């Protein structure tokens, strides 16, 4: 069988995100995700978006109902005491790294095309006014290292 007969493989991004998340958590560090907030389908509180991006704390102590799916990352988080449902297309993730030391992985912004994942009719994302989540401003820029 030749390569042109094989169906195209799905994106490896969701698998890498889950692996890096587990690696960071298993080392008792805090997983932070950098998201392109301008991508279609991103639902985070607008007040946490800075320069078109948002950094979110994904630690189990900071979020509820975290789902690192193949198409979407979704969870609930509190911002200024208000609970928000957060929905992020996996393709909008630019990096996942440990807050404490910056180790993690960056992802190309254009991988996988510009199409958002298909919508789940039973799980409609909240509106942008109530669904964006942000984190406290960082003291310094993260240092990211590619993990191979």
C-alpha positions in Angstrom: 0.0 0.0 0.0 1.4 3.4 -0.9 1.3 6.5 1.3 -1.3 8.2 -1.0 -3.8 5.5 -0.1 -3.6 6.1 3.7 -6.2 8.5 5.2 -4.7 11.7 6.6 -3.7 11.6 10.2 -5.4 13.8 12.7 -3.5 16.6 14.4 -1.0 15.6 17.0 -1.6 18.9 18.9 -4.3 17.6 21.4 -2.2 14.5 22.2 0.9 16.7 22.8 -1.1 19.1 25.0 -2.4 16.3 27.2 1.1 14.8 27.5 2.8 18.1 28.4 -0.1 18.9 30.8 0.5 15.6 32.6 4.3 16.0 32.6 4.0 19.5 34.1 1.4 18.4 36.7 3.3 15.2 37.6 6.3 17.4 38.5 4.1 19.5 40.9 4.4 22.6 38.7 1.6 24.9 37.4 0.5 24.4 33.8 -0.2 27.7 32.0 -1.6 27.9 28.5 -1.1 30.7 26.0 -4.0 31.2 23.7 -4.6 33.2 20.5 -7.7 35.0 21.7 -8.5 36.2 18.2 -9.1 32.7 16.8 -12.6 31.8 16.0 -14.4 29.9 18.8 -12.2 31.2 21.7 -14.5 32.0 24.6 -12.8 33.8 27.5 -13.7 36.9 29.4 -12.6 39.9 27.3 -11.0 41.7 30.3 -8.3 39.1 30.4 -7.2 39.4 26.8 -4.0 41.4 26.3 -2.6 42.1 22.9 -4.9 39.5 21.3 -3.7 36.7 23.6 -4.6 35.3 27.0 -2.6 33.2 29.5 -4.7 30.8 31.6 -3.8 28.7 34.7 -4.9 25.1 34.1 -3.9 23.7 37.5 -6.5 21.5 39.0 -6.8 23.9 42.0 -7.6 26.8 39.6 -10.2 25.2 37.3 -13.1 22.8 37.5 -14.3 20.2 35.0 -11.2 20.5 32.8 -11.6 18.6 29.5 -8.5 18.4 27.3 -10.4 17.1 24.3 -9.2 16.5 20.7 -11.0 19.6 19.4 -11.7 21.8 22.4 -10.2 22.6 25.8 -13.0 23.5 28.2 -13.3 24.2 31.9 -14.8 26.5 34.5 -12.8 29.2 36.2 -13.4 32.1 38.5 -12.2 35.6 37.6 -12.8 38.4 40.1 -15.1 36.1 42.0 -17.3 35.4 38.9 -17.4 31.8 37.4 -16.9 31.6 33.7 -17.2 28.7 31.2 -14.0 28.7 29.1 -13.9 27.1 25.6 -10.7 27.1 23.6 -10.3 25.4 20.2 -7.1 23.2 20.4 -5.8 25.0 17.3 -5.8 28.3 19.2 -3.3 27.1 21.7 0.1 28.8 21.1 2.0 27.2 24.1 1.7 25.1 27.2 4.3 25.6 29.8 5.1 25.4 33.5 4.7 28.8 35.2 7.6 28.2 37.6 10.4 27.5 35.1 8.9 28.1 31.6 9.5 24.6 30.4 6.9 23.3 28.0 6.1 23.5 24.3 5.2 26.1 21.8 2.9 25.4 18.9 2.8 27.0 15.5 -0.1 29.5 15.1 -1.0 28.2 11.6 -0.9 24.5 12.1 -4.0 22.6 11.1 -5.7 25.3 9.0 -8.0 28.1 10.0 -11.1 26.1 10.6 -12.4 25.8 14.2 -13.4 22.4 15.4 -17.0 21.4 14.7 -19.5 22.7 17.3 -21.0 20.2 19.7 -24.7 21.0 19.6 -25.2 19.9 23.2 -22.3 22.1 24.4 -22.8 25.6 23.1 -19.9 27.9 24.2 -20.9 30.9 26.2 -20.8 34.4 24.7 -17.5 36.4 24.7 -18.9 38.7 27.5 -19.2 35.8 30.0 -16.7 33.2 28.9 -13.2 34.5 28.6 -10.8 33.7 31.5 -7.5 35.3 32.3 -4.8 35.0 34.8 -2.9 37.4 36.9 -0.3 39.4 35.0 3.1 37.7 34.8 6.1 39.2 36.5 8.4 38.1 33.7 8.0 36.6 30.2 8.1 32.8 30.2 11.1 30.9 28.9 9.8 28.2 26.7 11.8 25.1 25.7 10.8 22.7 23.0 10.4 19.2 24.4 11.0 16.5 21.9 
